[in-house]
């Protein structure tokens, strides 16, 4: 005899009434939601709408893995948080908002975030993983761990005006993240949202789609995005779907997986494309004829004030320069540098800066290849300059 599902209170029936009447859901479906355990990685632009809709739908246990704090620059897209929460942990902000939204949801907090050492133990406590991480190491770790744990993972990502969402489920024949992108991008090759920008409302669309895919997996209704990558262009409001298959040569879920990936070797998840490796601190000024590829902000500041001062080149976009600018800098956007080499001196050192250091490193490497051997990147960019030397400078 099939056991009778636990009864819902009148308040719960009223709360979920509009989804209880949906074909294929009903009280049986609501019980599935109440018994489900979903782990959400990241409480930022994607995690915010995903968390709100999962909690509102009545997912019984919602795990929150996040170690960051709320910053003012988060608020245009991370709708889980508000101005009052600035400076607080995102976990504390999320806990207050989600508990107020639906007190029937059990919230489990994981302030350490996702780590290679603890990933499998953490995943064993959940049924579905929702990955809203904003960096590549966490994305690769989440997918690799989901393969090891045999769990479905809902993945979403955004870049400027484009978003992507898919379901990665290698245990049921679908692809994993490495089937799409076998190796992590090299440091400094892909800008993060602080460098490239992000359209806030797009986070709401992609995050909501992620929540929808997780709910479908729990309910066993509809056709999931497993084996399909949905790409959404916000500027044209155009979605397109790309078929993706499991790669038998995949280093994670393929026929002969990489042993380091199989054991979630922590060394695989240390690099990040967000910034380049830290530049070494320098006790003296760089040699103008042979500077290192990168220097830190204090070294650049001292060098620019010295008798051998280099040219300061700003490779940010014009709209960024309108916000703030280091006096005396020459502005050439990164994309225009190949056409404006004649504007740059070949007999003088060049210190290049951008917002944080990613684009400036690309520019330094390009200029050195084009016969400007004394080009160097200022790691930390104008954001680091403002923090250390000009706190009144506009920030973004």
KAQUIJO-V584084 format. One record per residue. PHI is phi in whole degrees, -180 to 180 (* if undefined). OMEGA is omega as a letter, one per 40 degrees, with the letter a starting at -180 (none if undefined). BURIAL is b if it has 9 or more other C-alpha atoms within 8 Angstrom, else e. Layout:
PHI|OMEGA|BURIAL + PHI|OMEGA|BURIAL
//
This chain:
*|i|e + -73|a|e + -65|i|e + -74|i|e + -59|i|e + -56|a|e + -71|i|e + -95|i|e + -73|i|e + -56|i|e + -65|i|e + -67|i|e + -62|i|b + -69|a|e + -62|a|e + -100|a|b + -58|a|e + -73|i|e + -99|i|e + -63|a|b + -86|i|e + -70|i|e + -59|i|e + 85|i|e + -113|i|b + 59|a|b + -68|i|e + -63|i|e + -68|i|b + -66|i|b + -65|i|b + -59|i|b + -65|a|b + -65|a|b + -89|a|b + -77|i|b + -126|a|b + -118|i|b + -103|i|b + -107|i|b + -98|i|b + 95|i|b + -122|a|b + -103|a|b + -61|i|b + -88|a|b + -65|a|b + -62|i|b + -65|i|b + -62|a|b + -63|a|b + -63|a|b + -76|i|b + -68|i|b + -67|a|b + -63|a|b + -74|i|e + 98|i|b + -59|a|b + -65|a|b + -129|a|b + -121|i|b + -88|a|b + -123|a|b + -107|a|b + -162|a|b + -123|a|b + -91|i|e + -115|a|b + -78|i|b + -120|a|e + -56|a|e + -70|i|e + -78|a|b + -71|a|b + -74|a|e + -136|a|b + -95|a|b + -73|i|b + -72|a|b + -114|i|b + -136|a|e + -60|a|e + -63|a|e + -82|a|b + -57|a|b + 96|i|e + -83|i|b + -70|i|b + -65|i|b + -63|a|b + -64|i|e + -63|a|b + -66|a|b + -58|a|b + -65|a|e + -70|a|b + -72|i|b + -65|i|b + -70|a|e + -71|a|b + -149|a|b + -70|a|e + -83|a|e + -93|i|b + -85|a|e + -102|i|b + -110|a|e + -102|i|e + -129|a|b + -68|i|e + -80|a|e + 71|i|b + -107|i|b + -123|i|e + -62|a|b + -69|a|e + -109|a|e + -61|a|b + -67|i|b + -64|i|e + -66|a|e + -65|a|b + -65|a|e + -92|a|e + -133|a|b + -103|a|b + -136|i|b + -110|i|b + -117|a|b + -102|i|b + -110|a|b + -67|a|b + -110|i|b + -142|a|b + -68|i|b + -56|a|b + -70|i|b + -61|a|b + -66|i|b + -64|a|b + -60|i|b + -67|a|b + -61|a|b + -69|i|b + -65|i|b + -63|i|b + -64|a|e + -86|a|b + 71|a|b + -112|i|b + -75|a|b + -127|i|b + -91|a|b + -112|i|b + -139|i|b + -154|i|b + -139|i|b + -148|a|b + 56|a|b + -107|a|b + -125|i|b + -129|i|b + -135|i|b + -148|i|b + -157|i|b + -115|i|b + -106|a|b + -146|a|b + -65|a|b + -64|i|b + -115|i|e + 90|i|e + -86|i|b + -82|i|b + -112|a|b + -63|a|b + -74|i|b + -67|i|b + -85|a|e + -134|a|e + -59|a|b + -129|i|e + -68|i|b + -60|i|b + -67|i|e + -54|i|b + 85|a|b + -91|a|b + -126|a|b + -73|i|b + -86|a|b + -68|i|b + -68|i|e + -90|a|b + -98|a|b + 87|i|b + -151|i|b + -81|a|b + -56|a|b + -64|i|e + -63|i|b + -60|i|b + -63|a|b + -68|a|e + -70|i|b + -63|i|b + -68|i|b + -62|i|b + -62|i|b + -61|a|b + -62|i|e + -65|i|b + -64|i|b + -65|i|b + -63|i|b + -64|i|b + -65|a|b + -79|a|b + 70|a|e + -111|i|e + 71|a|e + -114|a|e + -75|i|e + -85|i|b + -63|a|b + 86|i|b + -137|i|b + -111|i|b + -91|i|b + -113|a|b + -120|i|b + -96|a|b + -68|a|b + -70|i|e + -109|a|e + 53|a|e + -115|i|e + -94|i|e + -142|a|e + -118|a|e + -111|i|e + -75|i|e + -130|a|b + -122|i|e + -63|i|b + -95|a|b + -62|i|e + -99|a|e + -60|a|b + -71|i|b + -108|a|b + -108|a|b + -76|a|b + -71|i|e + -134|a|e + -66|i|b + -66|a|e + -65|i|e + -66|i|e + -69|a|b + -60|a|b + -100|i|e + 53|i|b + -58|a|b + -56|a|e + -63|a|e + -78|a|b + -118|a|b + -94|a|e + -76|i|e + -147|i|b + -84|a|b + -65|i|b + -140|i|b + -79|i|b + -57|a|e + -58|i|e + -78|a|e + -68|i|e + -69|a|e + -115|i|e + -78|i|e + -126|i|e + -69|i|e + -64|i|b + -73|a|e + -58|a|b + -90|a|e + -154|a|e + -76|i|b + -69|i|e + -64|i|b + -136|i|b + -134|i|b + -83|a|b + -63|i|b + -59|i|e + -65|i|b + -62|a|b + -60|i|e + -67|a|b + -64|a|b + -65|i|b + -94|a|e + -94|i|e + -70|i|e + -103|a|e + -54|i|b + -82|i|b + -76|i|b + -100|a|b + -110|i|b + -102|a|b + -104|i|b + -78|i|b + -79|a|b + -55|a|e + -66|i|e + -73|i|e + -64|i|b + -64|a|e + -76|a|b + -161|a|b + -157|i|e + -86|a|e + -55|i|e + 89|a|e + -81|i|b + -94|a|e + -104|i|e + -139|i|b + -55|a|b + -51|a|b + -68|a|e + -97|a|e + -59|a|b + -57|a|e + -90|a|e + -124|i|b + -61|a|e + -67|i|e + -82|a|e + -111|a|e + -80|i|e + -96|a|e + -110|a|e + -145|i|b + -66|a|b + -127|i|b + -101|a|b + -110|i|b + -136|i|b + -133|i|b + -80|a|b + -127|i|b + 136|a|b + -73|a|b + -68|a|b + -66|i|b + -67|i|b + -59|a|b + -64|a|b + -62|i|b + -64|a|b + -65|a|e + -66|i|b + -62|i|b + -70|a|e + -102|i|e + 95|i|e + -120|a|b + -69|a|e + -100|i|b + -89|i|b + -144|a|b + -100|i|b + -94|a|b + -68|a|b + 108|i|b + 58|a|b + -70|i|b + -65|i|b + -68|i|b + -61|a|b + -63|a|b + -64|a|e + -93|a|e + -127|a|e + -148|a|e + -64|i|e + -84|a|e + -66|i|e + -60|a|e + -119|i|e + -152|none|e
//
